[in-house]
Amino acid sequence: MAAIVSPKLDLLTERIKAKGIPWEAYARAGFVSNEDVSLISKVSGTRGKAEVTLSEDTESYAGLFVRLLRDQTRADTLGYVLACITDMLTDHEERTPVLLRQDPTPALAKHLDSQDEYVRLKSAALLSTLAAGNEDVTNADSTRLIVALSDTLRSASSDRTTLDAEVQSICLQCAGAIFRNPHIRQLALTREISQSNGDGAGTDTVADGKLIADLVALLRYGLADKTGTLPPQIQYQLGLAFWLLSYERRFCENAHAHYGLVTLLADILKNASKEKVARVVLATFRNLATKAPEETLSAMLLAKVLPHLQQLTQSKQWSDEEIKEDNEWLIEQLKEAAKSMTTYDEYVTELNSGELTWSPPHESVEFWQENAKKLADKSAANLKTLLDLLEASEPEVRAIACNDIGQFVKYFDGGKKLVTDHGGKSKIFELLNSPDPSVKYRALITVQRLISEPWTT
């Protein structure tokens, strides 16, 4: 069982054990039975003394700890019990099945929303490590854990001035633990991506507990921030979570269209200072390209992954042979994909990523003369995606989307009507009031075309 490494939790565990609990007083008050006090007093001394007792009767103590977690409500008592469970399991993986026979999952899950930080984080850490190899964990308990980790990660990352890197690391390690369990991976995906979604567009199914989306958001924020708030260890922990998810085909098919992940991971790879970061990104790319080549290889080409991989071949000496193998395999796959990729394919890949930049097609007369009509194909699916980007958070994306809609109207007969029918005209008029001058300028040009271009039915 892979333990969650946290100096913060380790320090709190030591303090809690050193402080102790007045068990006899709690027994007199009726908070705990005399029998349980007799048992726990035998493991309340030094760890060496406790080890002898735990080794002799692991089953009884596993039952005791789970019973106390289930019945107790005081934060000090719960914290002490959680510290005892940690001591019991540390360096003794053979005790994990003994604890699991006592069904500790519901008892731990009930404390995931505790007001006490140690109780909350330690419950999540223990539950995550236990859930990694527990095929019997229920949907309800798994969901509570997914939601708790999502909420905690979002809270630790919400204020750019007070980021809690320690809590972030705990959450990322927990995610890396639970995503080793295929059942939990699939459950997390189902919460965020509709099972019926076959076109890669992605459909939100719940309002909270989007753990995968929160992981992506942390990666996106860390890459956008220039103050160095995403250290290599956090990059690695994020990469590990995505690598584990990449064993699910549904994740691979939606990794870029739904999350824009290929571009983000490409940025991590290009700036990776640690070999383990490069290794986990390359392994993730290989899984994506294997399980969903149509959805991911074009995105990798657009993100300029191929020239970077070729540069790595010439400039890097890897200590891990798997990195070299993954790098060479990806180069071959990307070269083959590049042979059949058209400019419009590149454009659609960029469109679906939601990360528009001023690449050549956007202002190319030849491109729009040849391809404007294609935006209307397949029930105008690509046009609808473009119209959605008029509401993107980034001003540059909104400006480029305005530009492209103007080009579509200019070069496609019937474009004006299609844009209007799908609600684009009103969105563009709203952008005339944008505080960003570039967005306002592009919206003005597009409005002029919507008004002046012939309405062809």
N, C-alpha and C positions, 0 to 999 in steps of 0.2 A: 504494500500500500504506500503510494507516494505521499509523503507528508507535505503540508503547506508550510513553506519556510517564511517565517515572519519574526524579525527581532522584536517588533512591537508586541505581538502576542506572547512570545517567549518571556519577555520581561514581565508582562502582566501575570502570566502563569506563575512565575517565581514569587511575585509579590503576594498573590492570592494564597499560595501554599504556605508561605512564611507567616502570613497573618493568621491563618487557621479559622476554624468555625467553633463557636461555643455549643458543641453538639448536646452536652448534658442539659444545658439551659433550654435548648430547643425541644429536647425530649420532655422536660418538665412542663413546657408550654403546650405540648401536644402537637408540635410541628413535625416530629419524626418519631418513629417507634424506638423503644429501648433496644430491640434486636438489631435494628439498622445502625444505631449508634455504636453498639458493641462491635459490629463488623467494621465500620469505617474507621473507628479509633485505631484499629490494628494496622492501617495503611496511612495514618496521618503523621507518622514520624519522618525520618530520613528516607530518601528514595531507596537506599540499599536495603533497609529494613522492610519497606513496603514490597520490594521486589520478591523477597522470599515468600511473603504471604500471598501475593498475587499469583506466583508460580504454583503454589500448592493448591489454590482454590480459585482459579480464573473464572470458572463458570458462575460461582456464587457472587463474585464481585462484579462481573458483567451484569448479572441480574440486578444487583443492588444499585449500580450506577444508573441503569435504565429506569428502574423504579423511582429513584429520587428525581431524575429528570422529568418523569411523567407527573409526579405528585407535588413537587416543590414549586414555589412561586417566588421566593426571595432571591434577589439578584446575587447576594453573597454566597448563598448555598449553591445555587446553580453554577456560578462561576467556579466554586471549589470542586464540584462534581465533574465539570468539564475538564478542569485541570487534572483531576485524577484519571479520567479516561485517556487523556493525552499521555500521561506517564505510563499507563498500562499498555498502550499500543506502541509507544516509542521503542524502536529496535526490536519489536516482537510482532512481526507480521502474522505469526501463527495464532495470535490471539484474536485477530480480526474475525475469522469465522465464528469464534466463540461468542463474540459480541453480537455479530449479526443474527445468531440463533435467538437472541433475546429481543429481536425486532426493535432496534433503537431508532429507526428512521422517524416514525411518528413523534416520538418524544423529543428528538432534536428539532424536527420541523416546526413544532409549536413555538419554539423560541427564536425563530428567524426574524421576527419583528419586535424583539425585546428592546426596551428603552436603554438597556445597559449595553454599551458598545462591545465589551469583552464577550458577554453572553451571546450577543447577536453574531459577531464575527467568528467566534470559536465554534458556535453551532453550525454555521455555514461551512467552515473549514472541515470539521469532522464529518458532516453530512456529505460533503462533496467527495472526500476521499473514500468514504464507505460506498457511496453511490457508483463510483467508477466501475466497480466489478460486481455490483449487486443486480442481478437480473430480475429480482423480485420487487424492486422499488416501484411504487405505484405511480400512476399518472398524476394523482393529486399531490403527493409529496414531491415529485419531480417538478411539477409546476410551481409549487410554493418556493422551491429552491431557485428555479429560474427567475421568478419574479423578484425574490429577495436579492439575488446577485445583481440583477438589472437595476433595481432601485438604489442599491448601495454604490454600484459603480457610477451611476449617473450623479448621485449626490457627491461622491468624491471627486468628480470631474466637472461639476457645474460652474464653479467660480474660478476663473483663470488666475486669480490672485492668491487663492488658498487651496491649490490642488493638494490632495492627500495621496502622495505617491505610494505610501505604505499600504493604504486601504485599496488603492488601485491594484497593486501587486497581489494582494490577497484574493481579490475578486478574479483577477486573470488566472491565477493558479487554480482557483476553484473551477473556473470555466474549463481550463485544460484538463482537470480531473473528470468532471462530469461528461465532457465530450468524448471521453474514452468509451463511454457506454452508448452503443448504437441507438438504443431505445430513447435515451434522453436527447441525443442529437436530432433524431427524427421529430421528437416532440417540440423541441425548440424551433425547428424549421417550420413545422405546421402552424405554430403560433404567429409566424411572420409571413409565410408565403403560402398562398392558396394551393391546395393539392391539385385543383383543376386548372391551374395556370400553366398552360402549355406554351405560351408565347414569350415567356421570360420577362413579362412586364412587372410581375410581382404585385400581390394584393395583400394589403394589411388585413389581418383577421382579428386583432385585439388592440386595445388602446394602450396597454401597459405590458411590462414583462418582455420587451423585445431585446433580449440579451445580445443576440447577434448584431442587431442594429446599433446597440450601445457600444459594442466592441469596435465596430466600423467607425462610429462617431469619434471614439477616443483616438483611433488611428488617424482619422482625417484632421482632427483638431491638432494633434501632435505634429503632423506634417506641415500644417498651415502656420503654426506658431514658430517664430524664429528665435525664441529664447531658450531653446534646448530643453523643453519639458517632456520629451519622449526619449528617455535614456535607452541604451541598447538592451538592457534586461527587459524593459517593458515592451520594446519592439519584438524581442524573442518570444515573450509570453503571449503576445497578440498573435504572432505568426504561428505559434504552436496550436492555438485554439482554431485558427483558420485551416491549418493543415489537417487537424482531426476532422473538422467539418467537411473537408474536401473528399472524404471517403464516402460521402452521400451524393449520389448523382443529382438529386434535386438542388442541393446547394451549388454544385458546379454549374448547373444550367442557369442559375440565377445570380451567381456570384458577382458578375459584372453588371448585368442589366438591372438587377434589383438593388445592389449595394455599391456598384462602382469600384469593386475591390481590386480588379486587375491594375488599374491606374495607381491606386494607393500602394499596392505591394511592389509595383515597379519602382516607385519612388523610394521605398524602403531599400530595395535591392541596390539601386544605383548609389545610395549613400551609406550602405552597410559598412560599419567599421569592425564588426565581429563576425568571424566565420560562421558561428552557429546561427546568426540572423540570416545570412545568405543561404545557408543550408536549408532552413525551414521554409524560406520563401521559394527557393527552387523546387523543393519537394512538393509544395502546394501548387505551384505552376504546373508541375508534371501531372499531378492528379487532375487538375482542371482541364488540361489539354487532352488527357486520356479519356475522361468521362464525358466531357462536353466540348469537343474541339470546335464545333460550329459557333458556339457561344463565346468562346474565350480566345482562340488563336488570333482572330482579327483584332480583338482588343489589345492583345499583347503586341501585335505589330504596330498598332496606332500609338501605343505607349512607348515605342522605340526600344522594346525589350531585346530584339534581335541584335542590333549593333552593340548593345551593352554586353550581352552574353559573348559575342565574338571578341570583344575587348578583354573580358575576363579570361577567356581561353589563352590569350597572349600574355596577360600581365599578372595573373594570379597563380600561385602554387598552393593548391589545397592539401591539407593534411588528411582530409576525408575523401576517400575514393568515390563515395556516392555523389558528392557534389560535382565532381568532374563528369561522372556518368549522366547525371540529370542535366547538366549544362550542355553537354554534347547532344543528348537526345532532344532537348528543346530547340537547339539550333537547327537540327534537321527538320523537325516538325514545322518550325516557323518559316524556314526557307521554302518548304513544299507549299505551305499555305499562301505565301506571298505570290507564288506563280499564278494563282487563280483569283486573287483578290483584286477587285476593281476599285476605282476611286469612289464610286457610290457605296460599295461595301464599307469602305473606310468611313465615309460620311455617316452611314447608318450606325456603325459601331460607336462613333463619337456621339451621335444623337442619343442613343440608348444609354450611354454612360451618364448623360446629364452634365458632363464636364466639357462644355463647348469652349473652344479657343479659336483665335483668328487664323485657322489653318487655311491653305490656299483655296479650297473649294467654295468657301463662303462668299468670296467676291469674284469668282471666276465666271465670266460670261459664258464660256464654252461649257463649263460644268452645268450651269443652270439651263442652258439651251438643250442640253442632252438629257438631263435628269429631272427637271422640274416635275414632269408628268408622273414620275415614279412615286412621288409623295402621295399621290391620289390612289395608288394601287392598294389592294388588300383592305378595302373599306377605309382608306385614308389613315391607316394605322400609324405610319411615320409622321404624317401631318399632325395627328392628334398628340403625339409625343412632343413635337415641336411646339405646339400651342401650349402644352402644359409647362414648357420651360419659360414661357412668358412670366410665370410666377415664381421662378427660381430665386433663391436667396442672393446669389451673386449677381451684381449689376452687369458684369461682362457677359454672363450667360444670357440675361434678358436682352441685352443689346444685340447679341449675335442672333438670337431667336427672332427678334424683330426684323433684322436684316434678311434672314432666310425666308421669312414669310413674305416680305416685300419682293424678293427674287422669285418666289413661287407664283405670286400674283402676276408679276410682270411677264413670266415666260410660260405660264400654263393657262390656256383658255379654260375658263370655268373655275380658276383658282380663287377669284374674288368671292364667288358664291359658296364654295366649299369652306373657305375661312370663316365667312359670316355664319353659315349653317352650323358650324361647330363652336360658335361662341368666341372666335378669335378677334372679331372686329371690336367688340366692346372691351376686351382685355387690352388691345393695343391703344384704344382711345384713353384708357385709364393711365397708361404709361406716359402719355403726354404730360402728366403732372409729376413725373418722377424727378426727385432731387438730383439724380445722377445725369449730368449733361450728355453723356454718350447714349444712355438709354433714351433720353428725351429726343435726341437728334435722330436716332434710328427709328423711333416710333413715328416721328413727324414724316419722315420719308415714306414709311410704309402706309401711313394714313393717306398721304397724297396719292399713292398708287391705288389704294382701295377705292378712293373717290374718283380718280381720273381714268383708270383702266376700264376698258369696255367690260360690261357684265355679260359673259358668255355662258349660256346654259347648256 
